[in-house]
Amino acid sequence: MLDDLPNHLSDRTRMVNDYHEVTGDGPVVVWLKSALRVHENPAIDIGLLVAERYQKSLLIYQAIDERYPHASLRHHNMLLDGARDLHSGCKSRGLRYVLHVARDNNRQAVVKTLANSASCIVTDLFPLPPWTHWVRRMAKSARCPVLEVDCHCVIPMTLFGKSVDRPFKFRDATKKMRKRLVQQTWPEIEVTVEPYTGDLPFTPVDIDKLVSDTSARITLLRDCRIDPTVMPIWRERGGELASLAKWQKFLDKNLGGYARRRNNAADPEGVSRLSAAFHYGFLSPMKVAREASAIGTKSADKYLDELLIFREHAWHHVVSTNTPYCSSNLPHWAIESWNNTADDPRTVILSDHQIEYARSPNRLWNLCQQSLVRHGELHNNLRMTWGKAIPHWCETLEQSLSRAQMYNDKYALDGRDPSSIAGIQWCHGLFDRPFFPSLPVMGVVRKRDLETHASRLDMAKYASYVDRHTSPDDEIFIVYGNSLLECFAARVMYDNGVNVLHISKTVGDWDRGELTVEQVNDLPEYIGNRLKSIAEKIQSNKLSRISSDLLRGIPAGTRENLQTESSQGESKVHVTVKDKTTSVARIISMDSIDLFDSLHLDSKQIADLQYHLLDSEPASTDIVGLLPLALWRLAELLWTLCEVDYETSYPVQMKLI
């Protein structure tokens, strides 16, 4: 079957099961997981050729599951951005594209059903669990050929796919293939096939109604079992069109200075910031490599080195192992070194929430973590220094690996990726050599000192870049109250970079209880784990003390900071803190807000300004159990007010059809 494909596609393809002939009457299904683009998409191209060869109809299918690691609003939103462009791109080519979003009343086993009715399934190769498990399980039950296609690497993982212990060895081993492939034009597949019009085991999401419209998208996502506290990066648009425009702009304006500027984390324009586009498959690496290669400058060569050597080295390593996250992937010398320093004293041991929410003893490290949490990105040169600091605050190698991977993957738009795994494990010795003499904790694993890195970085400029708000600069949100709901809401807003001020009020009955094991167990992990970690650190289960800890570092004010100003017959509430006056976007509380008594506003103005974390009178007095509802309400508000209109205005020198 693969013999019928052109070489540039057959080289990228492997059979996943033992069916080698297309015999069924069903459609050819292209199941896209991480190659969310129409341009230069080998999976779609193969689907077209197989459908044309065997006279079958074709279906392009994308599923957004809730079971991937650290599923959240941030990651789901990027996937939906990809879905919107896939929908329009497929429509322009006369292909039928359908989207399934797993959610309440829509958790059908779609892939399993399609595997029993399709004549062939083509899917993009993404070599990480749980995606690898899903493909193998589907292929085992399928009654048709299942093909996996590498859409992520210029040098196909199916052609090389070995783990090489040093990047320079990978460079040497793949030199001939790289030279042949990097400037190869991607052939257009010009065939006409019938779009599949038959029945489906689910109702496809209406992209125009439920994805393109913001309020409808929020409603759709609220039915998903995902974390709403990891909020979208409102200034970052995902999808194929935005990614193509970003690459074109970098190619035209910034690639020329890449070699000189790439290591300066305080210079955000010095790098392409396209790692998320490659992760989600919004952008073809073949296209990028070909166009960068045509430039032929030192900077272009250095960019290609990062793209084709360091990035693809990681992908080929990961595809060759069944346990990519395991510490056993580290070289023997590194494992021996970690064993030798296992009992070395750590000056500070940090709890989970202290590391996750940037409460380390080091200013630069905290800025790195804040960049991940707030903006979903971390400059690659700093990410290595960030990762090598974590072992000093952990009790074991396994804990250090787990924490670094978790907090990268949970927040980074390019997380849950082979490059991320290789990067985290490099910080612990992977793809490296020993450095003598042995040092405390790190042993002979290469050290990258935070203070040394800070000394060569414009810290003020970098801090200003990280500390920028994700909400509108001319507005501030007030959280009024001291209950667990209000304090947790203020914490989530601050962590996500929202400009927020907390104002206290008299403690009520809501705050007099204690957190119980039963309550923690009944909560989603994204809430329960945080409360548990705080309670363990402060050695108290009192809700009032947990609430106080949640407020640490959040700007605080008083009623006296608020005033009403009238202009042209309209009254607006402002807050003045440290001689800076800012317009108040909303005042957020869990119940009625008595702040308005002194602000002299009419009922409509009050209704526009106040926002209750609970949309109705709670039936339960269990404030802990109300947290999920309150946090979803908060996410809905912030998304509506903070989303940035993003137009893909930069001209792209290509067409998608």
Secondary structure, 3 states (H helix, E strand, C coil): CHHHCCHHHHCCEEECCCCCCCCCCCCEEEEECCCCCCCCCHHHHHHHHHHHHHCCCEEEEEEECCCCCCCEHHHHHHHHHHHHHHHHHHHHCCCCEEEEECECCECCCHHHHHHHHCCEEEEECCCCCCHHHHHHHHHHHCCCCEEEECCCCCCCCCCCCCCCCCHHHHHHHCHHHHHHHCCCCCCCCCCCCCECCCCCCCCCCCHHHHCCCHHHHHHHHHCCCCECCCCCCCCCCCCHHHHHHHHHHHHHHCHHHHHHHCCCCCCHHHCCCCHHHHHCCCCCHHHHHHHHHCCCCHHHHHHHHHHHHHHHHHHHHHHCCCCCCCHHHCCHHHHHHHHHCCCCCCCCCCCHHHHHCCCCCCHHHHHHHHHHHHHCCCCHHHHHHHHHHHHHHCCCHHHHHHHHHHHHHHHCCCCCCHHHHHHHHHCCCCCCCCCCCCECCCECCCCCCHHHHHHCCCHHHHHHHHCCCCCCCCEEEEEECCCHHHHHHHHHHHHCCCCEEEECCCCCHHHCCECCHHHHHHCCHHHHHHHHHHHHHHCCCEHHHHHHHHCCCCCEECHHHEEEEEECCEEEEEEEECCEEEEEEEEEECCCCHHHHHCCCCHHHHHHHEEECCCCCCCCCCCHHHHHHHHHHHHHHHHHHHCCCCCCCCCCCCCCC
